[in-house]
Amino acid sequence: MCRLLAVVTAAQVGWRQRLVDAPRGLRQLSHEHPHGWGVAVHTSVDGWSVDRRARPAFQDEDFAVAADRAGTVLLAHVRQGTVGEVATRNTHPFRQGRWVFMHNGTIESTAWMRDRGSIPRLEQVEGQTDSEQLFAWLLSRLDAAGLTDEPCTEATDRVLTSSLREARTTRGSGAINVVLSDGRTVYAHRWGRSLFLRDDDRSTVSVASEPEDSAPGWSEVAEGSLLRVDRDPTPRWKVLEGAMVPPRG
């Protein structure tokens, strides 16, 4: 397994409290997920900045440096490798153009992605992971619809909803917890691993593999669900497919 965190904020902030200081932040979780870390930060001026290392976050001073980089969208990941060697090229998040992607899970068979993905996208895969092949396949779908370089609209929602539904129902697909973002919109999908969401009064929306702390406000995303989180005009989210798990008690 891996662990991931995506955050969308109204104001530009640094991420040290979330990534380094939180009781179950990614630095702490990297003791159990030591095969590399990645931090992608987006600003409206500079676009994406992506740092990746094939080292445990808890042993790497560069992780804290990356956590201090300010932005309005964060995608962060610590890896427990199952497919591919421990190497930077296999470390999430992956980037192609304006899209950044990370995955928690293992695809049991990648043949279907290679069969259905476009050759140009598959040729862009640099590493050995099933995750990067899944990213290429999703971009193939957006390419085919002419949406890869367009702002995210309901058409983008439909393509990703149908594509991830297809992935879930394909034999050998395995666990597909993924986060995909163009810097203005974040898509988060749960299948086969845990996923939680917290909405802090429209100032910050967070999606994580597990709650970072015991503070109230974390809600579980139901299995098979796809969420969309938008940055502008203020962070807001909606369920495109599936549901949130009702509170217990």
N, C-alpha and C positions, 0 to 999 in steps of 0.2 A: 504494500500500500504506500501511498504518498499522502501528503497533507497540503491543502491549498487555502488561500485567503484572497478574496477580491473585495475591494472597498471603493465606493464612489462618494465623494464629498462635495459640498457646496463651495467651500473655500480651500485654497491650496494649503496643504499641511505636510509635515514630515510624518514618518511612520514608525519611529523608534518605539513608542509606547505600545503599538500594536504588534510589532514584529520581534522586539527584543525584550521588553519589560513585562509583557502580559504573562500571567501564570501558565497559560497553555498557548503562548505565542509560538511562532514557527522556530525561533531559536531554541526554545525549550524542547519542542517536538522533534528537533533534528537529532537529539540523542537516540531516538527510535527510528529516525529517517535520515541516515548519515551520508547518503550517496550523492549529495550535491544540493545546491540551492539556486534559486533564481528570483530576482526582483525586477518587475517591469513597472515603471512609473510614467504617467502621461500628464503633460501640461498642454494647454491650448496654444502656447507659443512654440514650444520645442518639440511637441509630439512625444513619441515613445523614447525612453531610455531603458535599456534592458541590460542587467548585469547577471551573469551566470558563472558559477564556479562548481567544480567537481570535488568539493570538500564539504565536511560537515559544517553547518552554519555556526554551531556552538564553539568551534575551534577557529573560526575565520573572522579576523577583524574587518575584512572587506564587507561582511554581511551588515555590520552595524553602520558602516559608511553608506552602503546602499540604502539602508533603512532611513537615513537622514535626508535623503533626496526628496524634496517637496514636490507635490503634484495633487491632482484632483481625482485620479484613478490609479489604483494599485492592483496588480496581479502578482502574487508571491507564492512560492512553492518550495517544499523540501521533498526530496526524493528518497524512496526506498525502492531501489531498482529491482525489476523482475525481468525485463527484456533489454538487452544491450549492456555494454560495459559501463563502468563508472568513468565518465568522460564528459567534458563540457558540452560536446555536440549532442549528448543524450540528456542534457539537463533542461528542465522546463523553467520558464515559459519559452515557447518557440515563437519566432516572428517571421511573417512574410508580408512585406509592404506595410500597410497600416493595421494589419490584424495581428493580434497576439493571442496565444492559446496555451492552456495547460490542462492536464488530465490526471485524474486519480483513478487507477484501476488497471486491469490487464485485459487486452483483447486476445481471446484464446486462439483465434485464427485471423490472420490478416489478408488471406487470399481474396476475400470479397472486396476489400478496399482497393487492392491492386487491380482487380478486374473492373471495378466501377469508377475508379478515379481517372482523371485525365493524365496523359503522359507528361505534359509540361509541369504539372504540379508534382507528380511523383518524382520527377527528375530533380526537383528542388529539395527533396528530403536529404539532409546531410548526415543524420545519425542512424542508429540501428533500432530505434524504439517503435513499438506499435503506436504509441501516442502521436508521434510526428506524422506517421502514415494516416492516422485518423484526421489530423489537421489538414493534410493535403487533400483528403477525400472531401471534407466539408468545403474547402475552398473551391474544389472542382465543381461542387453543386452551386455555389454562389457565382462562379465564373459562367456556368451554363445559363444561368438566369440573367446575366448581365448586371449583377448586383455587387460585385466585389469592391468596386471603387465608388459606389454610391452611398449616400447616407442611409442609415438603417430605417426602413419603413415597414409597413405591414407585409409587403412582398418579401422582405428579408425574413420577417418572422415566419411566414409560411414555408419558405424554403428550409430554414433551419428546423422548424417543427417537424416537417415531413421527413427530412433527412435523418434526424435523431430518432424518430419513430422507426424508420427503416433499419437503422443500426441496432436498436433495441431488439427488434424482432428477427434479426438475421442470426442464423445458427452459428455459434462460435464467437458471438460479439463480445461476450464477457462483461466486465464492469466498465461503465462509461459515465463517470462523473467528470464533466468538462466545464471549463470557463473559456469563453471566446469574446474578445473585445476589439473594437476599432478606436477606442479612446473616448468615444462619446456615449456608446451603448455597451453594456455588458450582458452577455447571455450566460446563464448557468443552468446546467442540466444534471439531474440526479438519476443514476441507474447503477445499482450494485454496491454503492458505498453511501455513507451518511453525508448529509448536507443540511446546513442551518442558515437562517437569515435573521438579521436584526436591522430594524428601521429606527433610527434615532431622530424622531421628530423632523423628518425631511431634511435634516442637515447631513446625515451620513447613512448610507445603506451598505451593509456588510454581508458577504456570503462566505461561509467557511465550512471546512470538513467537520469541525467540531467547535463548540463555543470556546472562546479564548479564556473565559473567566466564568465565575458563578453569578454575574450580574443578571438581573431579569431582562427580558426582551428578546431572547433568542427563540426562534420558532423553527421547528423541523420542516424541511421540504419533503413532500411525499415522493415515494418511489415513482419514477417515470415522469417526473415533472420538469418543465422548462420555464425558467424565469427570464424576464427582461428587466434590466435596471438602466434608466436613463440619467444622464448627468444634468442636463439643462431642461428647464430653467432652474429647478432644484432637484436633488436626487429623489427619484421615485421609482417604484417597481410595480410589476404586474405579473400574473401567472399566465403564460401563453398556452400551456397544456398541463393538466394535472391539478394539484391542489397543495395547500399547506396542511400539515397534520394538526388536527384540533388539539388544544391544550389538554393535558391530563388533569383529572380531579374535578 
